[in-house]
Amino acid sequence: MSNYLRKNDDTGKKKAAGTRGRRKVWLVSGVAGLTGVVSLAAIGVGTSAGAAGMDRLTDLTWSTAEQFVKGDGGSGRGDRNEHGDRGKQDERGEHGDRGEQGEHGDRGEHGNRDERGEHGNQGKQGDRGEHGGKEQGHGKGKEQGGKGENDKEQGGQGQNGSVQAVEVSCNADRLIAAITRANADNGGTLKLAKGCTYSLTVNNGPGGSGLPPITQNITITGEDTTLTRAANAASFRFFDVAPGGHLRLSNTTLTGGNGPTGAAILVRTGGVADITNATLVNNDATTTGGAIHNEGTTTVTNTTIRNNSATQAGGGIHNTGLLTLTETKIHANVAGAAGGGINNLAGTLTTTKSALNGNRSVGAGGGIASERGIVDITDTELTDNTTGVTGGGIGALNTQLVLRNTTITRNASVGGGGGIANTATLLLTSSTVIENSKITENFTNGLGGGGILNHDLTPATGGTATLTLRNTETSRNKATLGGGIRNINGTITLNRTTIATNTALTNNGGGGGIHTNVPITAVDPSSTVGNNRPNHCTGTVTNCFG
């Protein structure tokens, strides 16, 4: 961006009759502009899932400011000068703003792109002077785009001071080179070719990555763009976000990745990733994180993560850091151990307006598994997830779990807790709080708890499993014991909650509504336990009769 200052000459009385001089001062500046314009930023707002694209907030870099003092330029303000320019002649000089009709024109006498050519677009005389080059001339490319020969693939800073995206042609080698250069240039913005499939064939990074590690602040924006691992290529993931690196990825599909951790994206401790309007599909990890393995900070928005797998934990995502999901679909992922959709191990998971459906795990947590972590879920659906152990929808072990305005429905488990399993061990506490939610049509056998299993495995050592339901419906669930809720050595509080139309498959004392081996006394009068089969409660439950 250039700032123009003119000598105060409003009256026009001080114009000289003869030739007037002009001088330029180039100011290298990283501070506020001389006219008070400090900076510009382009800000994009994420739309709902399926939106075609999203503008990103890009970093702004000052490079130069240009000061003009009024000199020779003729008399008109709006009239064209003798060479057809539209701008003020007192600022544009003899051959006009862009030199379109100047002595050698915009691209020079021969119209070539030579970076240092005498008369070319990027020639030494290219700056608004005698030969009419672009605004920033002096070896810079069109809109200050380039240091190299290819304008579109060099990017840089444009006339208005905004960061220009580097357009990466539909070639995997060009993409690798562009990321390498962005790292070397302390970051950059890359624009992938529309509708292109970049087929990667070579492992270019340590730890098994098809692209160079992200070590700087790099934005990569696609447009119906796909990154894929070639069928005959060795195993590798796509992105490795190193400590201090920040990847912003949007409007791009990642498919066919394969690696030990994070088959599509690995975010290391100290790394940051923002994934928006993307699809991560058919990626396979040999240990954890079928699509994403996050140890740092990762935000996923308006994105679909489906048909990924991990031989161990986290069929879709494995998280040990800070993970935030918004308006995202986690669908049909598979884990050989815990967390078919997401496995949260001592991390923090926040999910808003998202859906986890059709995920499967051999271990706990068909939809979500969490051990020693924090999980906060709002306005989200967990449906049709399954597990071979406990927690068809959610399996929480020594975890702080909060659900608000959330639906847990049609999930199933073999070991217990068709909808949710809340389990405490040793001296630790596992706490689940559910507000304004629905736990419906879930199923389990094993330990029971069609809707919810609340289980303290080691009460003698001081472990505590606590379950609190507020203004929540638990209905139409089925289990061998405790069709609605099964409580083993834990603590339950019910407030304005309905436990109804649940079924225990054990006819004699199965506890269609609630089955507990210890008294449950914190049940307020506005809560209802009724219309369950074969009976409402087994064990002592305040305000539950029959």
N, C-alpha and C positions, 0 to 999 in steps of 0.2 A: 504494500500500500504506500502511496506517496502523498505527502502533505505539501500543499502549495501555499506559499506566503507571498503576497504582493506588496510592493511599496505603496504607502498610502498616497493616492493621487486622484482623489474623488473629483476635484475641481477641474482636472485636465489642464491646468494653467502652466504646469511645469514641463510640458513636453518639449523636447529639443527639436529644432528644425532640421538638423542634420541627422547623420546616422547615429543611432542609439546603440549602446552596448548592452550585452546580456551576459549574465554570469550564472553559473550553477554551483551549488554546493551539495555534495552527496554526504548524507549523514547516516552513519551506521548506528542504529539505535535499538535498544531493547526496552525502552521505557515508553511513557505516554507520548502520543503523537502531538505534533506542534499545534494542531487545531483542536486538541482536546479529545480526539477520537482515540481511545485507548486500544480497543481490540474488537475483533469480530469473531463470532463462533457460530457454527452451524449446528443446530440442535434438532435431533429427530426423536419422534415419539413412537414407541412400540405399539402396534395395533394388536388386535386379537389374533388368535392362532389362525394361520393360513394367510396372513397378510402378505402381499407380494414383496414387500421390501421395507427397509427402515433406514433413514439417514442416521448417521452416527455423529456424536459429539467429537470433533476432531481437534487436535492440538494446534494452537496458533503460534506462529513464530514470526517475530519481526525480523526482517533482513535489512531493509534500507528505507530511508525517507529522503525525498528529493525536495529541495527548496529552490524556488525561482524568484528572482528579483526582476521587476518589470523593466523591460528594455525595448529594443526595437521590435516592432510587430505590426505596424500599420495602425489603421484607425478603427476598424469595425470590431464589434463584439460578437454578433450573431452571423454576420455575413461571412461567406466563404472567402478565404484569402486567395492569392493569385494561383495557388496550386490546389484549390478545392477543399481545404480543410474546413471543418465545422466549428472547431473550438475557438477560444479567444486567441487572437493573433498575438496579443502581447505576451502570451505564455508559450506559444507553440513555435515561434521562431520562423526562420525563412522558409523552411520546407514543411511546416505543419507538424501535427501531433505524431502521427505514425509514419510520416514520410511516404505516404502512398504515392504521391506525385513528385517526391523529392528527386534529387539528382541521381540517386541509385536505387530508390524504392525500398520496400520492406525487406526483401530477400536479397537485395544487392543486384548489381548489374546482370549477373549471370543466374540469379534465382536459386543458387545452390544452398545447401545446408551446412557448409563447412564451418566448424565451430570457430575457427580463428581467421576465416577468409577475409580479404580486404574489403569486399563489397557485400558479403553475405549477410543473411539474417542475423547471425551472431557475430558479425565483424566488430573490430575495435571501434569503429565509428558509429555503431548502431544505436546510440542513445540520443534521440531527439535532436541531434545536432545536424551537421552539414549533410550527412548522408541519410537522415530520416529513419533510423532503426527503431526498434521497439522501445518501450518506456525504460526498461532496465538494461538493455544492451550489454556492452562490455563482456562479451563472451557468454552471456546467458542465453538460453534457448527461448523459444516461443513461450510467453508467459513465465519466463525464468525456469523453464522446464528442465533444462538438461545440463548434465556434465558429460554425457556420452553422445553417441552419434544418433541414437534413435530417440526422438523427442517423446513419443508416447510411452516409452518404457523407462524414462528417466525421472519424470515427475519433478517435484520441487515446489518452489513457492511462486505463486502467480502475482499478477499486477496488483491485486487487491490485498496482498499479504496473507491470503488463506493458503493452507497446505493443499497442494494439488495431488490428486491420486495418481499413482503410477499405473498405467494400463498395461496389464500383463497379457500378451497374446496367448492363444490356445496352444501352449507348448509347456510340458512339464519342466524341461530344463530352464526355460525362461522364468518359471515360477520359483524354482530353486535359487536362481541367480538373483531374483528380485528380493527374496527374503534375506539372502546373504547380504545384499547391499543395504537393505533397511536396517539390519542389525549393525552394520558398520557405520551407518549414518545416524545412529542413536534414535532409530524409529522411522516409521513412515506409514503411508496408506497405500494399499494395493487394491486395484480394481480388476477382478477376474473377468475373462471374456464371457459374454452372454451365451448361455446354452452350451458351453464347452464342457467336455469331460477331460480332465487332466489325468492321464494314466501314468502312475508312478511305478518305476521298475527297480530303483536302486535304494539301498539303505544309506542315507546321507548323514545320519547323526548317531552319536553314541547312545546306546541303549535301545536301538532298534526303531528309528524314525525315518520315514520317507522324505521328510523335509528338514531343513536346518532347524536346530533348536531356536525357540523364540527367546531372545535375551534382552530385547528392548520393547518399547511400546509400539506394537504393530497392529494395524487394522487391515483386515482382509474382507472385502465385500464382493460377493458373487451376484449373479443374476441368472437363476436357473442353472447354476454351475455345479459340477460334480467333481470330487476328488476320489479316485479309486486306485486300489493296488492291482497292478496287472496280474492276470491269472497265473503266469509263470514266474512271478517275482518272489524273492525270499520274503519271509515274514517281517513286517514292520508296521508300526502305527503311523499316523499322519503328523500329528503335532506333539512336540515336547516343549512345554512352557517352563523355562528354567527359572531359578530364583531371581527376582528382579525383572523378569519378563512379564509383559501384559499383552495377551492376545485378544483382539476383538474380531469375532468371526460371524458373518451374517449371510443369509440367502445362499447357503451352500449345503450340498449333500456330501457326507463322508461315508463311504461304503467299501467293504472288503478289507478293512484294517485288521491286522493280527499282531499281537505282541504279548509279552508277559504281563504287563499292567497297563490298563488304558489302551485298548486296541485301536481306538480312534484318537483320543486326546489324553495326554498325561500332563497334569498340572502339579509341579513339584512344590515343596514347602517354600513360601516366599514368592511364588508365581501367582498370576491372576489371569482368569479367562472369563470373557463375556461372550456367550453363545446366543445368537438371536436369529429367529426365523430360519432355523437350520433343520436338517434331517440327518440323524446318525443311525444307519441301518446296516444289518448284516456284518457287524464287526465281532471278532471273537478273541477273547483274552485267555491266555493259558493259565493265568492265576486270578487276578481281580480286575474288575472294571471292564465289562464287555465293550462299552462305548467310551466311558470317561472314568479315569482314576484321578481323584482330586485330593491332594495333600495341602493345597493352598487355599485360594478363594475363587470360587467359580459361581457365576450367575448364568442361569439358563432361562431364556424367555421365548415364548411362542415357538417352541421347538418340539419335534417329534423324535423320540428315542425308541426304536422298535427292532425286534428280531435280532438282538445282540445276545451274546452269551459269555459266561466266564466259568471256567472249570471249578473255581472256588467261589468267592463271594462277589456280589454285585453284578448281576447279569446285565443290567443297564448301566448303573453307576456305583462305584465304590468310593466312599467319602470318609476321610479322616480329618478334613479341614473344615472350611466354612462353605456350605452349599446352599444356594437359593434357587428355587424353581418358581416360575410364574407363568401361568397359562401354557403349560407344557404337558405333553402326553408321553407317558412311559408305558409301552405296550408290548406284550408278547416277548419279553426277555426271559432268559433262563440262567439260573445259577446252580452250580454243582454243590454249593454249600448254602450259606445264608444270603437272603436278600435277592429274590428273583428280579425285582425292579430296581431297588436301591438297597445297598448295605451301608449303614452308618456306624462306623467303629470309632467311638470316642470323639466324634465330630459333632458339628451343629448343622442340622438340616431344617430349612424353612421352606414350606410349600404353600403356594397360594393359587387358587383358581386353576388347579391342575387335575389330571386324571391318571391314575395308575390302574390298568386293567389287563387281565389275561397274562400276568407274569407268573412264573413258576420257580420254586426252589426245592432242592432236596432237603436243605436245612431249614432253619426257622425263617419266618417272614416271607411269604410268597410275594407280597407287594413291597413291603418295607421291613427290613430287619435293622434293629439298633441295639448296640451293646455299649453301655457306659457313655451314652451320648445325650444330646438334647434334640428333640424333634418337636417342631411347631407346625401344625397343619391347619389351614383355614380354607373354607370354600372349595374343598377338594373331594373327589370321588375315588374310592378304591373298590373296584368291582371285579369279580371273576378271577381272583388270584388264588393260587393253591400252593400248599407246602406239604412236605412229607413229615414234618415235625409239628411245631406249634406256631400259631399266628398266621392263618391263611391270608388275611389282609395285612396285619401288622404284628410282628413279633418284637416285643420290647423287653430287653434284659438289663436290669440295673440302669434304667433310662428315665429321663424326665420327658414325658410325652403329653402334649396338649393338642386336643382336637376341637375346632370350632366350626360350626355350620358345615359339617362334613358328613358324607354318606359312606358307610361301610356295608356293602351288600353283595350277596351271592359268592362270598369267599369260602374256602374249604381247607381243612387241615386234617391230617391223620392223627396227630398226637394230642391236640387240644386247642381250644381257642379258635373256632372257625373264623370269627371276625378279627378279634384282637386277643393276643396273649401277653399279659403283663406279669413278668417273673422277676423275683428278687433272689439273690444268693448271698451267702456269707454275711458280712456286716454291712452290705450295701442296701440302698433303697431303690426300688423301682416304683415310680409314681405316674399314674395315668389320670388325666383330668379331661372329661368330655363334656362339652357344652353345646346346646342347641343343635344336636346331631341326630342321625338315625343309624341304628345298627340293626339291619334287617336281612332275613333270608340267608343267613350264613349256616354252615354245617360243620360238625366235627364228630369223631368218635374218640377213642382213647380216653384221656382224662376228662373230657367233657367241656362244657362252656361253649354252646353253639354260637352265642353272640360274643361273650367275653369270658376268658379264663384269667382269674386273678390268683397268683400262686406264689407263696413264700416257700422256697425250697428248703431253707435252713432256719426255721424260727428260733431254734435253740441258741443260735449264734448272734441273734439280734438283727437279722435281715428283716426288711419290711416291704411288703407289697401293698400299696394303697391304690384304691380306685374310687374316683369321685365322678358322679354323673349329675349334671344339672340340666333341667329342661330338655331331656333326651329321651328318645323312644328306642326301646329294645324289643323287637317284635318279629314273629314268624321265623325264629331261629330254631335249629334242631341239634340235639346232641344226645349221647348216651345218658349223661348226667348233667343237670343244669342246662335246660334248653336255652334259657336266656343268659344266665350267668352261673358259672361255677367258681366258688371261692374256696381256696385251700390255705388256711392259716393266715389269710390276709385281712385287710381292713377295707370296708366299703361304706361309702356315704351316698345316699340317694336324696336328691332335692328336686321337687317338681318333675319327677321322672316316671315314665310308664314302662312297666315290664309286662307285656301282654301277648297272648296268642303264640307263645313259644311251646315247644314240645320236647319232652324227655323221652327217649326211646326205651328206657328202663321203666317197666310198668309199676313196680313196687317202690315207691319212694324216690323216684328219679328226679323230682324237683323240676317240673316243667318251666317254672319261672326262675327260681333261684335254688341252687343246691350249695349249702355251706356246712363246713365242719366246725366252725366257731361262730358265736353269736354276731349278728349284724344288727346294731341298735340305732345307727344314725340314719333313720328313714323318716323324713318329714311327713306330716299328714296329707300333704298335697300330692305325694307320690302314690302310684297305683300299681299293685301287682295282682293281675286278674286274667281270667279267660285263658289260662295256661293248662296244658295237659301233661301227665295224668293228674297232677296236683300243682298248686301254686308254688309252695316252698317246702324244701326239706332242710331241717335244721331251724335254728332260732332266728327269725327275721321280724323285727318290729313292724307292726301294721300289715303283716301278711297272714292271712287266715286260710287254712285248707290247702 
